[in-house]
Amino acid sequence: MRIYVPATIAMLRTLVTDREFVPINGTAFAVTPALREAYSSGDDDELAEVAMAEAARASLRLLAAELEDDPAGVVHRRAVVAADVDDVKLRPDLDDSVVRVQGPITFAQVASAHVDLAEAESVIEKAIGVVDQADLGDVDAEFVVGDAEDHELAWYATQELSFLVELL
């Protein structure tokens, strides 16, 4: 199953260096039966975009946690790792596209990475601070997060990841 794992630049560095990384709490997103049911139309590519968007929003939460630990070391860019994993557990009780994976995601399982471009950094920085309020229904916070979500993530092949993390 193709999954979309929320990540950060620090996690991408770990993937490149260690050839694997562990998704936080094993959380990822995918085109699940519950996600298909939730949409009256849309092909697999469109539903994959929904799952990817959910992973990108979760990346904001990971960035917020990193800011608490090491404010100077955080790159304000969302990241999502697309990977092909056989053993996933569907979690429709959490959300339509949520899945759990056991153990690390290896470099061999990675299909691509998706990362914000530099021009998104200032908007992402603002969204990091209000993503929780947006999830709780704050309209102003949702507007700020929406501005961040308007930025499309750039696609990177696995061969490009070492160069990407070196440049960031």
C-alpha atoms as a printed R data frame, in Angstrom:
    type eleno elety resid chain resno       x      y      z
1   ATOM     1    CA   MET     A     1   0.000  0.000  0.000
2   ATOM     2    CA   ARG     A     2   1.274  3.483 -0.815
3   ATOM     3    CA   ILE     A     3   1.395  5.512  2.383
4   ATOM     4    CA   TYR     A     4   2.181  9.152  3.041
5   ATOM     5    CA   VAL     A     5   4.270  9.700  6.148
6   ATOM     6    CA   PRO     A     6   4.400 13.148  7.744
7   ATOM     7    CA   ALA     A     7   7.998 14.187  8.269
8   ATOM     8    CA   THR     A     8  10.376 17.084  8.813
9   ATOM     9    CA   ILE     A     9  13.707 17.973  7.264
10  ATOM    10    CA   ALA     A    10  15.406 16.471 10.326
11  ATOM    11    CA   MET     A    11  13.580 13.200  9.681
12  ATOM    12    CA   LEU     A    12  14.640 13.292  6.020
13  ATOM    13    CA   ARG     A    13  18.238 13.719  7.171
14  ATOM    14    CA   THR     A    14  17.844 10.616  9.321
15  ATOM    15    CA   LEU     A    15  16.408  8.727  6.343
16  ATOM    16    CA   VAL     A    16  19.373  9.684  4.166
17  ATOM    17    CA   THR     A    17  22.003  9.002  6.836
18  ATOM    18    CA   ASP     A    18  20.578  5.846  8.450
19  ATOM    19    CA   ARG     A    19  18.718  4.571  5.353
20  ATOM    20    CA   GLU     A    20  15.550  4.399  7.464
21  ATOM    21    CA   PHE     A    21  13.399  6.455  9.815
22  ATOM    22    CA   VAL     A    22  10.593  5.728 12.225
23  ATOM    23    CA   PRO     A    23   7.266  7.514 11.699
24  ATOM    24    CA   ILE     A    24   6.139  9.277 14.869
25  ATOM    25    CA   ASN     A    25   3.683  6.938 16.619
26  ATOM    26    CA   GLY     A    26   3.687  4.857 13.433
27  ATOM    27    CA   THR     A    27   1.235  7.336 11.916
28  ATOM    28    CA   ALA     A    28   0.812  7.652  8.173
29  ATOM    29    CA   PHE     A    29  -1.992  8.385  5.715
30  ATOM    30    CA   ALA     A    30  -3.245  6.398  2.732
31  ATOM    31    CA   VAL     A    31  -6.111  5.849  0.335
32  ATOM    32    CA   THR     A    32  -8.174  3.587  2.565
33  ATOM    33    CA   PRO     A    33 -11.654  2.091  2.127
34  ATOM    34    CA   ALA     A    34 -12.978  4.661  4.626
35  ATOM    35    CA   LEU     A    35 -11.460  7.514  2.606
36  ATOM    36    CA   ARG     A    36 -13.038  6.146 -0.587
37  ATOM    37    CA   GLU     A    37 -16.414  5.980  1.182
38  ATOM    38    CA   ALA     A    38 -16.082  9.556  2.433
39  ATOM    39    CA   TYR     A    39 -15.848 10.921 -1.128
40  ATOM    40    CA   SER     A    40 -18.697 10.446 -3.569
41  ATOM    41    CA   SER     A    41 -16.339 10.937 -6.498
42  ATOM    42    CA   GLY     A    42 -12.643 10.991 -7.185
43  ATOM    43    CA   ASP     A    43 -10.172  8.516 -8.573
44  ATOM    44    CA   ASP     A    44  -7.216  7.054 -6.711
45  ATOM    45    CA   ASP     A    45  -4.930  9.919 -7.761
46  ATOM    46    CA   GLU     A    46  -7.334 12.516 -6.369
47  ATOM    47    CA   LEU     A    47  -7.777 10.544 -3.156
48  ATOM    48    CA   ALA     A    48  -3.997 10.200 -2.855
49  ATOM    49    CA   GLU     A    49  -3.820 14.001 -2.923
50  ATOM    50    CA   VAL     A    50  -6.248 14.072  0.013
51  ATOM    51    CA   ALA     A    51  -4.097 11.625  1.976
52  ATOM    52    CA   MET     A    52  -0.972 13.616  1.104
53  ATOM    53    CA   ALA     A    53  -2.618 16.844  2.281
54  ATOM    54    CA   GLU     A    54  -3.475 15.198  5.604
55  ATOM    55    CA   ALA     A    55   0.150 14.110  5.975
56  ATOM    56    CA   ALA     A    56   1.333 17.637  5.144
57  ATOM    57    CA   ARG     A    57  -0.902 19.083  7.860
58  ATOM    58    CA   ALA     A    58   0.466 16.515 10.305
59  ATOM    59    CA   SER     A    59   3.958 17.665  9.307
60  ATOM    60    CA   LEU     A    60   3.056 21.089 10.731
61  ATOM    61    CA   ARG     A    61   2.443 19.442 14.110
62  ATOM    62    CA   LEU     A    62   5.809 17.653 13.922
63  ATOM    63    CA   LEU     A    63   7.504 20.969 13.175
64  ATOM    64    CA   ALA     A    64   5.801 22.515 16.203
65  ATOM    65    CA   ALA     A    65   7.192 19.724 18.394
66  ATOM    66    CA   GLU     A    66  10.688 20.197 16.936
67  ATOM    67    CA   LEU     A    67  10.490 23.921 17.669
68  ATOM    68    CA   GLU     A    68   9.964 23.159 21.351
69  ATOM    69    CA   ASP     A    69  13.078 20.955 21.412
70  ATOM    70    CA   ASP     A    70  15.471 22.916 19.169
71  ATOM    71    CA   PRO     A    71  14.142 26.233 17.829
72  ATOM    72    CA   ALA     A    72  17.384 27.130 16.046
73  ATOM    73    CA   GLY     A    73  17.635 23.846 14.158
74  ATOM    74    CA   VAL     A    74  14.178 23.754 12.568
75  ATOM    75    CA   VAL     A    75  13.738 24.254  8.836
76  ATOM    76    CA   HIS     A    76  10.259 25.691  8.299
77  ATOM    77    CA   ARG     A    77   9.205 23.360  5.510
78  ATOM    78    CA   ARG     A    78   6.645 20.578  5.551
79  ATOM    79    CA   ALA     A    79   7.799 17.187  4.337
80  ATOM    80    CA   VAL     A    80   5.944 14.030  3.369
81  ATOM    81    CA   VAL     A    81   7.545 10.703  2.489
82  ATOM    82    CA   ALA     A    82   5.645  8.476  0.068
83  ATOM    83    CA   ALA     A    83   6.462  4.818  0.689
84  ATOM    84    CA   ASP     A    84   5.189  1.401 -0.295
85  ATOM    85    CA   VAL     A    85   4.567 -0.714  2.799
86  ATOM    86    CA   ASP     A    86   2.861 -4.090  3.020
87  ATOM    87    CA   ASP     A    87   1.998 -4.226  6.724
88  ATOM    88    CA   VAL     A    88  -0.348 -1.384  7.660
89  ATOM    89    CA   LYS     A    89  -3.212 -1.228 10.105
90  ATOM    90    CA   LEU     A    90  -6.236  0.814  9.112
91  ATOM    91    CA   ARG     A    91  -7.372  3.310 11.766
92  ATOM    92    CA   PRO     A    92 -10.741  4.735 10.635
93  ATOM    93    CA   ASP     A    93 -11.476  5.459 14.298
94  ATOM    94    CA   LEU     A    94  -8.842  8.223 14.102
95  ATOM    95    CA   ASP     A    95  -9.679  9.558 10.631
96  ATOM    96    CA   ASP     A    96 -10.622  8.222  7.213
97  ATOM    97    CA   SER     A    97  -7.079  8.144  5.814
98  ATOM    98    CA   VAL     A    98  -5.076  7.263  8.938
99  ATOM    99    CA   VAL     A    99  -3.012  4.093  9.020
100 ATOM   100    CA   ARG     A   100  -0.406  2.778 11.447
101 ATOM   101    CA   VAL     A   101   2.846  1.116 10.482
102 ATOM   102    CA   GLN     A   102   5.102 -1.008 12.622
103 ATOM   103    CA   GLY     A   103   8.791 -0.262 12.733
104 ATOM   104    CA   PRO     A   104  10.898  1.893 10.477
105 ATOM   105    CA   ILE     A   105  10.393  2.924  6.880
106 ATOM   106    CA   THR     A   106  13.461  1.826  4.952
107 ATOM   107    CA   PHE     A   107  15.025  3.745  2.096
108 ATOM   108    CA   ALA     A   108  14.144  0.862 -0.228
109 ATOM   109    CA   GLN     A   109  10.434  1.371  0.555
110 ATOM   110    CA   VAL     A   110  10.513  5.097 -0.240
111 ATOM   111    CA   ALA     A   111   8.980  6.087 -3.563
112 ATOM   112    CA   SER     A   112   9.512  9.847 -3.255
113 ATOM   113    CA   ALA     A   113   9.623 12.782 -0.878
114 ATOM   114    CA   HIS     A   114   7.576 15.956 -1.052
115 ATOM   115    CA   VAL     A   115   8.887 19.174  0.509
116 ATOM   116    CA   ASP     A   116   7.914 22.838  0.591
117 ATOM   117    CA   LEU     A   117   9.961 25.244 -1.482
118 ATOM   118    CA   ALA     A   118  11.845 28.144  0.119
119 ATOM   119    CA   GLU     A   119   9.132 30.705 -0.647
120 ATOM   120    CA   ALA     A   120   6.723 28.848  1.654
121 ATOM   121    CA   GLU     A   121   8.922 29.108  4.762
122 ATOM   122    CA   SER     A   122   7.462 32.328  6.212
123 ATOM   123    CA   VAL     A   123   3.893 31.092  5.755
124 ATOM   124    CA   ILE     A   124   4.764 27.677  7.197
125 ATOM   125    CA   GLU     A   125   6.375 29.341 10.205
126 ATOM   126    CA   LYS     A   126   3.114 31.176 10.945
127 ATOM   127    CA   ALA     A   127   1.009 28.039 10.405
128 ATOM   128    CA   ILE     A   128   3.129 25.989 12.799
129 ATOM   129    CA   GLY     A   129   2.110 28.276 15.634
130 ATOM   130    CA   VAL     A   130  -1.628 27.993 15.022
131 ATOM   131    CA   VAL     A   131  -2.264 24.506 13.608
132 ATOM   132    CA   ASP     A   132  -3.736 23.228 16.880
133 ATOM   133    CA   GLN     A   133  -6.101 26.198 17.147
134 ATOM   134    CA   ALA     A   134  -7.170 25.611 13.540
135 ATOM   135    CA   ASP     A   135  -8.003 22.008 14.357
136 ATOM   136    CA   LEU     A   136 -10.118 23.228 17.257
137 ATOM   137    CA   GLY     A   137 -12.178 25.466 14.974
138 ATOM   138    CA   ASP     A   138 -10.467 28.870 15.236
139 ATOM   139    CA   VAL     A   139 -11.422 30.537 11.950
140 ATOM   140    CA   ASP     A   140  -8.452 32.947 11.917
141 ATOM   141    CA   ALA     A   141  -6.022 30.102 12.594
142 ATOM   142    CA   GLU     A   142  -7.639 28.005  9.852
143 ATOM   143    CA   PHE     A   143  -7.073 30.894  7.442
144 ATOM   144    CA   VAL     A   144  -3.344 30.946  8.329
145 ATOM   145    CA   VAL     A   145  -3.049 27.167  7.926
146 ATOM   146    CA   GLY     A   146  -4.973 27.429  4.663
147 ATOM   147    CA   ASP     A   147  -2.364 29.892  3.369
148 ATOM   148    CA   ALA     A   148   0.311 27.277  4.113
149 ATOM   149    CA   GLU     A   149  -1.717 24.538  2.437
150 ATOM   150    CA   ASP     A   150  -1.990 26.681 -0.698
151 ATOM   151    CA   HIS     A   151   1.710 25.979 -1.269
152 ATOM   152    CA   GLU     A   152   2.199 22.744 -3.181
153 ATOM   153    CA   LEU     A   153   4.915 20.395 -2.056
154 ATOM   154    CA   ALA     A   154   7.717 19.816 -4.548
155 ATOM   155    CA   TRP     A   155   8.393 16.222 -5.632
156 ATOM   156    CA   TYR     A   156  11.833 14.669 -5.111
157 ATOM   157    CA   ALA     A   157  12.998 11.271 -6.338
158 ATOM   158    CA   THR     A   158  14.902  9.115 -3.871
159 ATOM   159    CA   GLN     A   159  18.131  9.778 -5.794
160 ATOM   160    CA   GLU     A   160  17.730 13.508 -5.053
161 ATOM   161    CA   LEU     A   161  17.213 13.238 -1.289
162 ATOM   162    CA   SER     A   162  20.864 13.347 -0.266
163 ATOM   163    CA   PHE     A   163  21.360 16.523 -2.320
164 ATOM   164    CA   LEU     A   164  18.195 18.060 -0.935
165 ATOM   165    CA   VAL     A   165  19.077 17.580  2.713
166 ATOM   166    CA   GLU     A   166  22.643 18.743  2.081
167 ATOM   167    CA   LEU     A   167  21.316 22.014  0.649
168 ATOM   168    CA   LEU     A   168  18.933 22.641  3.540
